[in-house]
Amino acid sequence: MSGTSALPGVRVAVVGSGPAGAFAAAQLLATPGAAIEVHVFDRLPTPWGLVRAGVAPDHPKIKSVTRVFERNALLPGFHLHGNVHVGRDVSHDELVGHFHAVLYATGAPDDRRLGVPGEELAGSHSATEFVGWYNGHPDVAGAHFDLSARRAVVVGNGNVALDVVRMLALDTDELARTDIADAALDALAASRVEEIVVLGRRGPADAAFTTPELRELGRIADCEVVVDPADLAADAVGGTGGSFGPRVADNLEVLAEYAARRPAGTRRRIVLRFRVFPVELTGTGRVTGVRLGHNELVGPAGGPSVPVPTGRLSVVDAGLVLRSIGYVGRAVPGVPFDAATGRIDNVRGRVRDPVSGTPLPGVYTAGWIKRGPSGVIGTNKKCAQETVSLLVEDLVAGRLHGRSPDPAERLLDRLGRRGVEVVSREGWSAIDAHERALGEPLSRPRVKLVHLDALLSRAAAGTGVPAVGEGGSATDD
Ligand SMILES: Cc1cc2nc3c(=O)[nH]c(=O)nc-3n(C[C@H](O)[C@H](O)[C@H](O)COP(=O)(O)OP(=O)(O)OC[C@H]3O[C@@H](n4cnc5c(N)ncnc54)[C@H](O)[C@@H]3O)c2cc1C
C-alpha cells in the first residue's frame, strides 16, 4: 500500500471488539505509512466479544487467540473504550462527527426463534442465554436454568448446540478447572439432568456440526452417545444425492461408530435424533415436554434432500429446552440494516445507502454483522482484511466523508458528562489481572467477574477513577 505514505494521521472508530473488530483494528494499525489511530468501542467493559462470551470454557486453546489481540492493544495508536453502547450512549452521527471513518463489527447477538406454541414457557430458553450464562456475560448474570428434570432437549444441529450439550453432560470436576462462571458451575454441579436429546429436522448428512466436536461427545466421561442405526439408512441420511464431502463423510463415520455401541449404563446419555422438529412445547406455566413432528427426506435424484412432515407426532418429556437454531444481527440506530438477512446493508464491507445503493462515505462493516453468523474465529480475519483494504483504498482516493472530525477527546468528555463509565485499556487490564489472580490458587485460567457493577468498580480501581455507585457486587468480589 505504498500510496498511503503521504497521508496525514487518520482516526477510525471500530465498534465491537470481537474477533472482527480486533482483527480490523490490528490491520488498520499496520497500514504502512498511514499512522492510523484506532478507537475500539464495545458495549461491554471486557473486550474480545464471543471469544470471552461464546467459546466454551472447556476449549481454552481456542481462547488463546486473545493473546494476539492483547499484544495489538499495546500498539501505539490503539485506544479501547469499553462499556460504551453505540446507538444508546453515543449515536452513529456523533461517531461520524468525530472520526474519519467508522467500522461496525457488532456481531449477531440475537437468536432465531422456533415460532411454536409454548416457546415462552419457563424452562424454554435460547442457547444464546445459556451460553452467556455459563460464560459470565453480564447481560445474563442473574439468569436461572432449572436443571432439576431428568431430561433436557437441545434443538439444533450446529456446533453451538454441541457446546451446550457438552456443558450439560460434562463432569463438573472437569469444568471446575476452566473459566466457567461460578454460578453456572454451582448450578451444573447440582444438575439432575441424565439425558440430553438433540433434535435435527433433517438427516445426519445435513447436520452443520463438525467432526472434532461430534467426536468430543463420545469422549465425555461416564456418558454414552446414542444414535439410531435407522437414521443412517440410505433414505434417512439426507445430504445431496448420496455423495458427501469429507466433513459429512467423517461425521457419518463417527455416527456409525456411536450407532454400533452397546448400551453402557453410564450416568448420562446424549441421544442424537434426526428428522424430527418441535411443533409445540407442552406444559402449563413451565415446560414438561416437546411435541415432535416427524419428517421424511425427499428430493430429486442427485439433488439436495428436503424434509417433509409425515404427519406423525410424538412427545418427549423434558424439563429444559434450549433452542440453538442460529443467530441474527441487531440493527444499530442510524446504520442501514437489512432486516431480511439480519446484516448491516453492505457490499464487501462498504456500508451502502439502502435508497441510492451507493456506499455511505466513511462507514464500513466486518464480521458476523457484515456477512451473517457463520465461520470460525479465523474467518473474521479475512473478512476484516477485505473491509480494511477497501477503507484504505477509499482513504487514498479521498473518498472518506471529507469533513475534518472533532477531536475524539471531546466525545469522551461528552460521554463522561452523560454518566457513561468508559473502560479504558488500563481499566480492562485491571479487570484481567484481578480475574487471573482469583483463578491462580484454584488452577483456573481466571475467575470471571460477571456483574456489571463489579467489573466497573474493578476497572475504576485499576485506573484511579472512582466508579459511579462505587462498591461493586458482593457476589463477585
Ligand atoms: C456459542 C458460540 C461458540 C463459538 N465457539 C467457537 C469456537 O469454539 N471456535 C471458533 O473458531 N469460533 C467459535 N464461534 C464463532 C466465533 O465466535 C465468531 O466467528 C466470532 O466471534 C464473530 O466475530 P464478530 O467480531 O463478528 O462478533 P462478536 O464476537 O459477537 O463481537 C461483537 C462485539 O460487538 C460488541 N457490540 C455489539 N453491539 C454493540 C454496540 N451497539 N455498541 C458497542 N459494542 C457492541 C459486542 O459486545 C461484542 O464484543 C462461536 C460462536 C458462538 C456463538
The ligand as an SDF file (V2000), in Angstrom:
LIG
                    3D

 53 58  0  0  0  0  0  0  0  0999 V2000
  -21.6270  -20.0060   21.3540 C   0  0  0  0  0  0  0  0  0  0  0  0
  -20.5370  -19.8220   20.3160 C   0  0  0  0  0  0  0  0  0  0  0  0
  -19.3880  -20.5850   20.3730 C   0  0  0  0  0  0  0  0  0  0  0  0
  -18.3840  -20.4240   19.4170 C   0  0  0  0  0  0  0  0  0  0  0  0
  -17.2820  -21.2040   19.5000 N   0  0  0  0  0  0  0  0  0  0  0  0
  -16.3100  -21.0560   18.5830 C   0  0  0  0  0  0  0  0  0  0  0  0
  -15.1430  -21.8680   18.6550 C   0  0  0  0  0  0  0  0  0  0  0  0
  -15.0070  -22.7160   19.5410 O   0  0  0  0  0  0  0  0  0  0  0  0
  -14.1680  -21.6730   17.7060 N   0  0  0  0  0  0  0  0  0  0  0  0
  -14.2980  -20.7310   16.7170 C   0  0  0  0  0  0  0  0  0  0  0  0
  -13.3830  -20.5680   15.9000 O   0  0  0  0  0  0  0  0  0  0  0  0
  -15.4150  -19.9720   16.6120 N   0  0  0  0  0  0  0  0  0  0  0  0
  -16.4080  -20.1080   17.5210 C   0  0  0  0  0  0  0  0  0  0  0  0
  -17.5310  -19.3490   17.4220 N   0  0  0  0  0  0  0  0  0  0  0  0
  -17.6380  -18.3680   16.3180 C   0  0  0  0  0  0  0  0  0  0  0  0
  -16.9020  -17.0570   16.6590 C   0  0  0  0  0  0  0  0  0  0  0  0
  -17.1540  -16.7280   17.9970 O   0  0  0  0  0  0  0  0  0  0  0  0
  -17.3630  -15.9500   15.7080 C   0  0  0  0  0  0  0  0  0  0  0  0
  -16.8980  -16.2890   14.4000 O   0  0  0  0  0  0  0  0  0  0  0  0
  -16.8260  -14.5650   16.0670 C   0  0  0  0  0  0  0  0  0  0  0  0
  -16.9470  -14.2710   17.4250 O   0  0  0  0  0  0  0  0  0  0  0  0
  -17.5770  -13.4590   15.2720 C   0  0  0  0  0  0  0  0  0  0  0  0
  -16.8710  -12.2690   15.4980 O   0  0  0  0  0  0  0  0  0  0  0  0
  -17.5560  -10.8380   15.4810 P   0  0  0  0  0  0  0  0  0  0  0  0
  -16.4720   -9.8880   15.8700 O   0  0  0  0  0  0  0  0  0  0  0  0
  -18.2500  -10.6200   14.2030 O   0  0  0  0  0  0  0  0  0  0  0  0
  -18.6990  -10.8690   16.6090 O   0  0  0  0  0  0  0  0  0  0  0  0
  -18.6240  -10.9640   18.1920 P   0  0  0  0  0  0  0  0  0  0  0  0
  -17.5780  -11.8810   18.6480 O   0  0  0  0  0  0  0  0  0  0  0  0
  -20.0180  -11.2360   18.6160 O   0  0  0  0  0  0  0  0  0  0  0  0
  -18.2290   -9.4960   18.6730 O   0  0  0  0  0  0  0  0  0  0  0  0
  -19.1310   -8.4160   18.5960 C   0  0  0  0  0  0  0  0  0  0  0  0
  -18.7640   -7.3890   19.6550 C   0  0  0  0  0  0  0  0  0  0  0  0
  -19.5320   -6.1930   19.4200 O   0  0  0  0  0  0  0  0  0  0  0  0
  -19.9910   -5.6900   20.6560 C   0  0  0  0  0  0  0  0  0  0  0  0
  -21.1930   -4.8930   20.3690 N   0  0  0  0  0  0  0  0  0  0  0  0
  -22.3620   -5.3280   19.8680 C   0  0  0  0  0  0  0  0  0  0  0  0
  -23.2200   -4.3030   19.7040 N   0  0  0  0  0  0  0  0  0  0  0  0
  -22.5710   -3.1790   20.1020 C   0  0  0  0  0  0  0  0  0  0  0  0
  -22.9430   -1.8040   20.1750 C   0  0  0  0  0  0  0  0  0  0  0  0
  -24.1450   -1.3670   19.7650 N   0  0  0  0  0  0  0  0  0  0  0  0
  -22.0420   -0.9210   20.6680 N   0  0  0  0  0  0  0  0  0  0  0  0
  -20.8020   -1.3380   21.0690 C   0  0  0  0  0  0  0  0  0  0  0  0
  -20.4100   -2.6540   21.0230 N   0  0  0  0  0  0  0  0  0  0  0  0
  -21.2810   -3.5430   20.5310 C   0  0  0  0  0  0  0  0  0  0  0  0
  -20.2550   -6.9240   21.4930 C   0  0  0  0  0  0  0  0  0  0  0  0
  -20.2610   -6.6430   22.8850 O   0  0  0  0  0  0  0  0  0  0  0  0
  -19.0830   -7.8220   21.0770 C   0  0  0  0  0  0  0  0  0  0  0  0
  -17.9660   -7.6200   21.9050 O   0  0  0  0  0  0  0  0  0  0  0  0
  -18.5520  -19.4860   18.3720 C   0  0  0  0  0  0  0  0  0  0  0  0
  -19.7100  -18.7310   18.2980 C   0  0  0  0  0  0  0  0  0  0  0  0
  -20.6990  -18.8890   19.2620 C   0  0  0  0  0  0  0  0  0  0  0  0
  -21.9630  -18.0770   19.1700 C   0  0  0  0  0  0  0  0  0  0  0  0
  1  2  1  0
  2  3  1  0
  2 52  2  0
  3  4  2  0
  4  5  1  0
  4 50  1  0
  5  6  2  0
  6  7  1  0
  6 13  1  0
  7  8  2  0
  7  9  1  0
  9 10  1  0
 10 11  2  0
 10 12  1  0
 12 13  2  0
 13 14  1  0
 14 15  1  0
 14 50  1  0
 15 16  1  0
 16 17  1  0
 16 18  1  0
 18 19  1  0
 18 20  1  0
 20 21  1  0
 20 22  1  0
 22 23  1  0
 23 24  1  0
 24 25  2  0
 24 26  1  0
 24 27  1  0
 27 28  1  0
 28 29  2  0
 28 30  1  0
 28 31  1  0
 31 32  1  0
 32 33  1  0
 33 34  1  0
 33 48  1  0
 34 35  1  0
 35 36  1  0
 35 46  1  0
 36 37  1  0
 36 45  1  0
 37 38  2  0
 38 39  1  0
 39 40  1  0
 39 45  2  0
 40 41  1  0
 40 42  2  0
 42 43  1  0
 43 44  2  0
 44 45  1  0
 46 47  1  0
 46 48  1  0
 48 49  1  0
 50 51  2  0
 51 52  1  0
 52 53  1  0
M  END
$$$$
